[in-house]
Amino acid sequence: MSRIGNKPVQIPAGVEVAVNGNNVVVKGPKGQLELDVFEKLAINVEDNVLTVSRPDDERETRARHGLTRALIHNMVVGVSEGFEKKVELAGVGYRVQQKGKNLEFSLGFSHPVIVEAPEGITFEVPDNTHVNVKGINKQQVGQIAAEIRGHRPPEPYKGKGIHYVGEHIRRKLGKAAK
């Protein structure tokens, strides 16, 4: 029995949800998102409450029940509030600056690393060691933040590199003196 799939999704004011067969369109103040739903699942919208139900208990239907509800909930939250992922640079000489819509990182390489903002993603640079990745699509925000982190992942000895704000970096001891 799916606990997540059975939870109803509350639709806030200003957000419209349209269901056309197995296609769900969510419109809100920040934009519009679309999702093609697994054909066996039924989606009902009544009185600003969306529910996802399944006709049988087959393995794939059960698996997609909770997934579909979570994706629709993320779409509703995305178009109403948006998502944000914060990234921090740690290390001497590591810095970032915004050039138009894109980011230019100085990460100790012989060249600057440039990250272009895809459609639907915006960058904020409060100072030269922090980046906020914002957007309405949770998956896309997380993917871009992971790609930024991937340019210089944190190393375990000094903790230098790019990491998420609040991320715990497992530290290792250096060489021990005898």
Salt bridges, closest charged atoms under 4 A:
ASP57 OD1 - ARG54 NH2 3.09
GLU58 OE1 - LYS40 NZ 3.15
GLU60 OE2 - ARG64 NH2 2.95
GLU88 OE2 - HIS130 NE2 3.42
GLU88 OE1 - HIS163 NE2 3.79
GLU104 OE1 - LYS99 NZ 3.44
GLU124 OE2 - LYS134 NZ 2.96
ASP127 OD1 - HIS130 ND1 2.91
GLU167 OE2 - ARG149 NH2 2.76
